[in-house]
Amino acid sequence: MSLLNVGARALLANQVALQTAGHNIANVSTAGYSRQSVVLQTVQGQFTGGGYIGKGVDVQTILRNHSELLTRQATAASSVDAGDTVRMQRLRQLQDVFSGGPSGIGASVNEMMNALSDVVSSPMDLTARSVALTRMDETAARMRDASQRLDEIGYTVAEQLKGSMIAVNSLAKSIAAVNEQIARAKGNGQPANDLLDQRDQLIRDLNQHIQTSQVAADDGSVSVFVAGSQPLVLGNKAATLSIDDPADFGAGSGKKVLNFQQPGSATKVELNENMLGGGQVAGLLRFQNNDLAEGRNLLGRMAIAISESMNTQNRLGLTLDGNPGENLFAPISLGNAVRNSFNTTPATTNMALSVTNPAVLHASSYTISFTSADAGSITRHSDGKVFSFDNLAPPPATTMAAVFSAQGLSVVPTAPPAAGDQFMINSLQGAAAELKALQYSPVDLAAANPINAAMGANNTGTLQLASLKATGLPNPPGLVLPPNANPAALPPIAGGIQLQFNAGSPSTYDLLDRGTNPPTLVAAAQPFVSGQAISYNGWEITLNGAPKPGDTVTIGNATDPQYGDWYQRDAGNASALMGLRDVPMFDGATMADGFASAMAQIGTRTQSAQFAAELSSAIATNLERDRTAVSGVNLDEEAARLIQFQQAYQASAKMLQIAQSIFDTLIQGLGR
Amino acid sequence: MSNSLYRVSTANQYDIALRNIGQRQTSLSNLQENLTSGKRVVRPSDDPVAAAQAERALTRLSRNETDLRALDMQRNTMALAESTLGQTADAMQAFRELVVSAGNGTHTQTERDAIVQQLVGLRDQILSYANRKDANGLPLFQALGSAQTPFPGTAASVSFAGLPGQHASGNTQIAKVLDGDAAWMSVPTGNGVFEVSIGAGNTGKAWADLGQVTDPSALSGRNYSITFSVVGGVTTYDVIDTSPPPAPALPPLPTGVPYTSPATIAFHGLSLQITGAPNNTDSFAVTPSQPSNVFEVLENAIGTIRDAGNPDGSTDFGSLTHGITRGLTEIDSAMNRLQASRGLAGDLLNRADRIEGELDTRAVQLEDDRSRAEDLDMIKGISDFQNQQVGYEAALKSYAQVQQLSLFKFI
């Protein structure tokens, strides 16, 4: 009898084993499936006088093969991988905007400056002037175009973030539902293997979007935490996440933050970006707030520096009509700073911004924090450097104006700020979209110098004019034109500023103002070095050669009536505009090389993002392999098990047959 | 739980194989992109430093091209200026020969008038050379800035409407215009230190040479007049200081000196020779040299020949000879100045050739830099591509083979 039982039990156990193996084989490609194995245990033996007689086998439980540690590790690694990969993909798109070569923005800027060379060669040629102005228009259009492409990338990122939020919120709800089901199933005594697998898969999907940490509770549910400490799923309740503008500086800061909202509560908690870890959302936020912002700043700084410096130089010169030049590009206004919405002062208290020195601009945003109405600190976002200022303390304490003037900006409060106020300067970001060429008529290119130079007709030395240009520095007072001649005055005024060279060695000269008769001596016995620039009143002259005593050089006002239309054949200001190519203005790189360094900056970021993505991907792959080494189904193994349990099943069936034949024998033996 | 050291999940196995195949396929297609574009650095992220180097090399290359083109224009203009000065020299030489021929004693005023016509034609031609412009309308002699016509006015009274001075040449460019003031407007009169003019009312046949400086330290720079008086057949001369007072302390001037032709008259560090027979009250003025210009010199020479005839038809040999002697010296002086300018122009053209050579060398260097930074070494690229191809093939084949192996085939 007991043999029958043993046989029946064995049959059932092997049937279950076969079914489990079949279940594994069926689910070989199911994502997140942990293979199940049957745990068999012997039934307690029966005590008899001759010993404990075994009573067969029983199925204890269906074991879900999985390693909590490996699962957790693999999930976290794949989360980091997803974040790095998405950031790398977006950076690849960003670097296309900064591509170099003959069709890049850098080549466009250089062509614009080089086109002025034809104007220098023939100042009266309207075609050469036209070409130069057209190139300026093209460069402005390319900048606007690049800025628009950056905006599109930002828009795509925003859309992707929105999609992620929807997915995250719905996954959180699903996890909460599964938690409830598992808690209920736990009461039955056996683990709900498939539900556990489902929950693990949901958590893995969630981690693709945002990295989480899990804590198991006693009732079998798992709580999911984001950003280290915010409970996204607690038991069977799910919170919601959303992407919004930061609460303090709002949309003007150009950043986005992740907000956490408890179920049933209306307050949103801003999550710290540095605590987010991995996941697509974290990667995209990092890209949006750091990489895209840097790209925008670099482009904006280039637009402002080029337009400001060219505008300034053009305004110093004379057009073909003899009028002072006007702006070549529409001046880009920086507007006001972005005020923190938690400031105690009203919305009218803000900082008015303008550019004072485009050559020292940094491609960065700034935050000003006031500790009192006159003191505080300024943080530069690009490298994190902090400057403190105190407007009332004596030197060596620096004032706010001095700190910003070293950064090339002028920041003027519109009303006195209060302690605790904060303002963000973010204006470079939108600057490139506003670059627009203003001059289209070839006559309006101010190619001529506002001043001219003449050597004395009786000079006996070997002086030659190397260069003459208006610089407008120092400003104030800027460019002051030499006095005009007045032959009708008594005594007649010769006009101009004259350099008169003296006898002796080394050579010296006297600087005379001939606006009066006799001339006024402005500076006496100035040392003269051949090839060194002499600057005065906002213009600069460079002479080569050796002067003899009595030699003179006279610098006059080009619009003085005595010179008629001679300025039309002069191209000194066009030379000075071309000379801007070599002015260092992008962290020490010249205007001609500025784009190459911006390109390298973005390229380096992309390359390191690529390396990071490759590394995370390799780690994630390895950990997943380790995880599936424990939890994955191996078809060959299942095939072997099938055979194994099939044989056992056959043996058990044979056992039943034997038991039956024993019974038959017994019945036959006893019956008549 | 079974030992996981020797286990691998079937699904994961396929995943990893697919991932490897995908990786190889990606790197194969990247290499293909490199081969078709010929560049090792297609995007800045491939090698940011090299990409920046290539970009900078491109910038410098385009600047080099611009400099070469500007140098070409400068050289053309300067070559035109140099050849203009050459044509001027020829015209001045022809003028000079005509002036010499006008001194022929057998000519009457009619013949001299014919010569004057030719001289006027040559002088107008020379003025047009001075005002010549290049292909872009830029006057060749505009110096540091001038009117559209740097030498306006009729040929008799020409001035320089511009700013005297010469542009310096640099490392990548040469000056493209010459100093018109230095070339045309700086001719000193006389012998360079003082000039001897014949009195306007002279009736005699005396004429003076240009004189010379015997003692530079004794020169006073004042105006003098040598006056002749013929009394009773005896000719004497006086040297009078005609500058406005006050007169500094100077050695006494010769007075009442008897005159025979030729006579060398010396005083105050200078001496000159007067030849011929003067009439009573004839005089010569000795004044310091003034700066004059080429056109005034030509005009003076023409004036001398035109006015050489007396009202009665005879020739005023005194003023003619004096005027021709002085004119020839001053024409030589002017030609020297023009020749100096022509020399400068030739020098600048040589410099332009040298600069062009340097710019060409630099262009080659920059192209080499750029190529080294971003171009693909074709041989390495093709060999890498073939390696990758073989590797990809191996991955595909092994995948196909391994998936054939399964225990289910054998049971």
HADDOCK unambig.tbl for C-alpha pairs under 7 A between the chains (distance, minus, plus):
assign (segid A and resid 28 and name CA) (segid B and resid 11 and name CA) 6.46 0.50 0.50
assign (segid A and resid 29 and name CA) (segid B and resid 11 and name CA) 5.64 0.50 0.50
assign (segid A and resid 65 and name CA) (segid B and resid 1 and name CA) 6.19 0.50 0.50
assign (segid A and resid 99 and name CA) (segid B and resid 44 and name CA) 6.90 0.50 0.50
assign (segid A and resid 100 and name CA) (segid B and resid 55 and name CA) 6.29 0.50 0.50
assign (segid A and resid 101 and name CA) (segid B and resid 55 and name CA) 6.30 0.50 0.50
assign (segid A and resid 107 and name CA) (segid B and resid 59 and name CA) 6.81 0.50 0.50
assign (segid A and resid 110 and name CA) (segid B and resid 59 and name CA) 6.80 0.50 0.50
assign (segid A and resid 114 and name CA) (segid B and resid 63 and name CA) 6.69 0.50 0.50
assign (segid A and resid 114 and name CA) (segid B and resid 66 and name CA) 6.31 0.50 0.50
assign (segid A and resid 117 and name CA) (segid B and resid 66 and name CA) 6.97 0.50 0.50
assign (segid A and resid 117 and name CA) (segid B and resid 70 and name CA) 6.69 0.50 0.50
assign (segid A and resid 118 and name CA) (segid B and resid 70 and name CA) 6.91 0.50 0.50
assign (segid A and resid 121 and name CA) (segid B and resid 70 and name CA) 6.43 0.50 0.50
assign (segid A and resid 121 and name CA) (segid B and resid 73 and name CA) 6.97 0.50 0.50
assign (segid A and resid 122 and name CA) (segid B and resid 136 and name CA) 6.11 0.50 0.50
assign (segid A and resid 125 and name CA) (segid B and resid 136 and name CA) 6.95 0.50 0.50
assign (segid A and resid 453 and name CA) (segid B and resid 144 and name CA) 6.91 0.50 0.50
assign (segid A and resid 453 and name CA) (segid B and resid 163 and name CA) 6.88 0.50 0.50
assign (segid A and resid 454 and name CA) (segid B and resid 144 and name CA) 6.61 0.50 0.50
assign (segid A and resid 454 and name CA) (segid B and resid 163 and name CA) 4.65 0.50 0.50
assign (segid A and resid 454 and name CA) (segid B and resid 164 and name CA) 5.23 0.50 0.50
assign (segid A and resid 454 and name CA) (segid B and resid 165 and name CA) 5.88 0.50 0.50
assign (segid A and resid 455 and name CA) (segid B and resid 164 and name CA) 5.30 0.50 0.50
assign (segid A and resid 455 and name CA) (segid B and resid 165 and name CA) 4.85 0.50 0.50
assign (segid A and resid 456 and name CA) (segid B and resid 164 and name CA) 6.85 0.50 0.50
assign (segid A and resid 457 and name CA) (segid B and resid 164 and name CA) 6.18 0.50 0.50
assign (segid A and resid 464 and name CA) (segid B and resid 165 and name CA) 6.67 0.50 0.50
assign (segid A and resid 464 and name CA) (segid B and resid 166 and name CA) 5.27 0.50 0.50
assign (segid A and resid 464 and name CA) (segid B and resid 167 and name CA) 5.60 0.50 0.50
assign (segid A and resid 464 and name CA) (segid B and resid 168 and name CA) 5.18 0.50 0.50
assign (segid A and resid 465 and name CA) (segid B and resid 166 and name CA) 6.19 0.50 0.50
assign (segid A and resid 465 and name CA) (segid B and resid 167 and name CA) 4.77 0.50 0.50
assign (segid A and resid 465 and name CA) (segid B and resid 168 and name CA) 5.31 0.50 0.50
assign (segid A and resid 466 and name CA) (segid B and resid 167 and name CA) 6.07 0.50 0.50
assign (segid A and resid 466 and name CA) (segid B and resid 168 and name CA) 4.72 0.50 0.50
assign (segid A and resid 565 and name CA) (segid B and resid 147 and name CA) 6.44 0.50 0.50
assign (segid A and resid 566 and name CA) (segid B and resid 145 and name CA) 5.89 0.50 0.50
assign (segid A and resid 566 and name CA) (segid B and resid 146 and name CA) 5.00 0.50 0.50
assign (segid A and resid 566 and name CA) (segid B and resid 147 and name CA) 4.87 0.50 0.50
assign (segid A and resid 569 and name CA) (segid B and resid 145 and name CA) 6.75 0.50 0.50
assign (segid A and resid 570 and name CA) (segid B and resid 145 and name CA) 6.55 0.50 0.50
assign (segid A and resid 592 and name CA) (segid B and resid 59 and name CA) 6.83 0.50 0.50
assign (segid A and resid 593 and name CA) (segid B and resid 56 and name CA) 6.06 0.50 0.50
assign (segid A and resid 596 and name CA) (segid B and resid 52 and name CA) 4.97 0.50 0.50
assign (segid A and resid 596 and name CA) (segid B and resid 55 and name CA) 5.74 0.50 0.50
assign (segid A and resid 596 and name CA) (segid B and resid 56 and name CA) 6.33 0.50 0.50
assign (segid A and resid 597 and name CA) (segid B and resid 52 and name CA) 6.36 0.50 0.50
assign (segid A and resid 599 and name CA) (segid B and resid 44 and name CA) 6.78 0.50 0.50
assign (segid A and resid 599 and name CA) (segid B and resid 52 and name CA) 6.85 0.50 0.50
assign (segid A and resid 600 and name CA) (segid B and resid 44 and name CA) 6.50 0.50 0.50
assign (segid A and resid 600 and name CA) (segid B and resid 48 and name CA) 4.89 0.50 0.50
assign (segid A and resid 600 and name CA) (segid B and resid 49 and name CA) 6.38 0.50 0.50
assign (segid A and resid 600 and name CA) (segid B and resid 51 and name CA) 6.88 0.50 0.50
assign (segid A and resid 600 and name CA) (segid B and resid 52 and name CA) 5.54 0.50 0.50
assign (segid A and resid 603 and name CA) (segid B and resid 44 and name CA) 4.69 0.50 0.50
assign (segid A and resid 603 and name CA) (segid B and resid 45 and name CA) 4.22 0.50 0.50
assign (segid A and resid 603 and name CA) (segid B and resid 48 and name CA) 5.20 0.50 0.50
assign (segid A and resid 604 and name CA) (segid B and resid 45 and name CA) 5.99 0.50 0.50
assign (segid A and resid 604 and name CA) (segid B and resid 48 and name CA) 5.51 0.50 0.50
assign (segid A and resid 606 and name CA) (segid B and resid 45 and name CA) 5.56 0.50 0.50
assign (segid A and resid 607 and name CA) (segid B and resid 45 and name CA) 4.65 0.50 0.50
assign (segid A and resid 607 and name CA) (segid B and resid 46 and name CA) 6.78 0.50 0.50
assign (segid A and resid 625 and name CA) (segid B and resid 12 and name CA) 6.43 0.50 0.50
assign (segid A and resid 628 and name CA) (segid B and resid 8 and name CA) 6.91 0.50 0.50
assign (segid A and resid 628 and name CA) (segid B and resid 9 and name CA) 5.58 0.50 0.50
assign (segid A and resid 628 and name CA) (segid B and resid 12 and name CA) 6.69 0.50 0.50
assign (segid A and resid 629 and name CA) (segid B and resid 4 and name CA) 5.49 0.50 0.50
assign (segid A and resid 629 and name CA) (segid B and resid 7 and name CA) 5.29 0.50 0.50
assign (segid A and resid 629 and name CA) (segid B and resid 8 and name CA) 4.73 0.50 0.50
assign (segid A and resid 629 and name CA) (segid B and resid 9 and name CA) 5.57 0.50 0.50
assign (segid A and resid 630 and name CA) (segid B and resid 4 and name CA) 5.44 0.50 0.50
assign (segid A and resid 632 and name CA) (segid B and resid 9 and name CA) 4.50 0.50 0.50
assign (segid A and resid 633 and name CA) (segid B and resid 9 and name CA) 5.07 0.50 0.50
assign (segid A and resid 633 and name CA) (segid B and resid 10 and name CA) 6.06 0.50 0.50
assign (segid A and resid 634 and name CA) (segid B and resid 8 and name CA) 6.59 0.50 0.50
assign (segid A and resid 634 and name CA) (segid B and resid 9 and name CA) 4.74 0.50 0.50
assign (segid A and resid 634 and name CA) (segid B and resid 10 and name CA) 4.75 0.50 0.50
assign (segid A and resid 635 and name CA) (segid B and resid 10 and name CA) 6.22 0.50 0.50
assign (segid A and resid 636 and name CA) (segid B and resid 406 and name CA) 6.19 0.50 0.50
assign (segid A and resid 636 and name CA) (segid B and resid 407 and name CA) 5.24 0.50 0.50
assign (segid A and resid 639 and name CA) (segid B and resid 407 and name CA) 6.29 0.50 0.50
assign (segid A and resid 639 and name CA) (segid B and resid 408 and name CA) 6.36 0.50 0.50
